[in-house]
């Protein structure tokens, strides 16, 4: 199977999961002391948003729901303290 076929199969599985489940929680890996750090996830999420910003603009501009993206934006902007 070629790369595009694998990518579309993964896309379809994500769509199916989001349609079938009421709640979606990001996968956060635990660091030292068992603390889950959201920075890497948020950074990846925001990279995805930037790939198709026009589709997300309405939510960013929404006064009632746009605030939900603030923590994600904040986590994605934080720099890592370790190199």
Protein Blocks (a to p, Z undefined) as FASTA:
>chain_A
ZZklmmmmmmmmmmmmmmmpmbdcddddddehhiacfklmmmmmmmmmmmmmmlmmmmmm
mmklmmmmmmmmmmmmpccfbZZ
